[in-house]
Amino acid sequence: MSLSDELFNQIKQLSTNITEENYDARHEQGYDNLIKIKDLGIEQGQAYKLLLKYHNSLEDGLSKEWIADLLDCICGWCAPHKYIWGNREE
C-alpha cells in the first residue's frame, strides 16, 4: 500500500466517529493528511475523485458532511487560505 493510500485510509478512519465535539479537531487532522497527499504529488482531480467516491458511499450525517468539508478544501470551495491545491501560504 502506498503512503497516499494510507493517508486516504486514515481520513476514512477519522470520518467514522465524527461528533459535534470533535468535528473541528478531526477536520484539521484530515486537512493535514490532504496536504501530505498533495505534497506526494497526487493531482487535485485524483484526490477529489477518490474522496468523492467515499463521500457518496456514506449515509447522510456528520461523517458525510465532514468529508464534504474536506472535498471543499480540494476543489477550492473554501476560504482561499484553506484551498490545498491553490496558492496557499506555506
N, C-alpha and C positions, 0 to 999 in steps of 0.2 A: 504494500500500500504506500502510495506517495505521501509526502508531507502535506500537500494540498488536500488530498483525500482525508487525511487525519484531521486537518483543521476544519473541513466541512463537517466531518462526523462529530467533532467537538461542538460545533454550532448546533447541530441537530440534537445532541445530548443536552445542551444548555436549554433548548426550547421545550424539553419535556416536563419541566417543573416550574414554569413561569407563574409567579404570583404578582399581585399588585405591589407587594413589599419588595420583591427582588427584581422587578422589571427593569429598572434603570441600571442597576449593577450588572445584570446579565446582558443588557444591551451593550454596555461598554466592553464586556468580555467578547461578545460576538463581533462587535465593531473591530476590536483589536485583532481578532482572527482574520477578518476580511482584509485588514491592512497587510497582514502577513501573507495572505493568499495573493494579493496584488503584487507584493514585493517578490514573490516567487515567479512572477511573470505570467500569471494566469490572466487572460484577457477579460475585459469587462463583460462581454457577451456570454462567455463561457461561465463565468461566475454567476451571472444573473440567471442563466438558463438552469443551472444546477439547483440554485436556491429556489427558483420559481417552481420547479418540479416538486421539490419537497413541500413548499408552501401549499401547492394545490392538492397535496395528499392529506393535509391536516383538516380536522374538523374545525368549525368556527369556534373562536375563543381566543384567550390571551396568547397562546403559543402561535397561532396563525397571525395574529396582529403583530407579535414580536418579530416574526420572520419578515412580515411586510415592511416593518420599520427598517430592517437590515437591507431589504431589497431597495428601499428608497435611497439608502446610502451608496448603493452600487450604481443606480441609474441617475442620481442627481436630484431626485425629488425630495430634497432636504436643504438645510442651511448650507451655503457654499463651502464653509469650512469642514463640513461633515461628508462632503462628496468625495468618496475614496478615489475614484478614477478621474477626478477633476484635478484642478490645480490647488491641492491642499498645501498649506504651510507645513513643512516637516518639522 
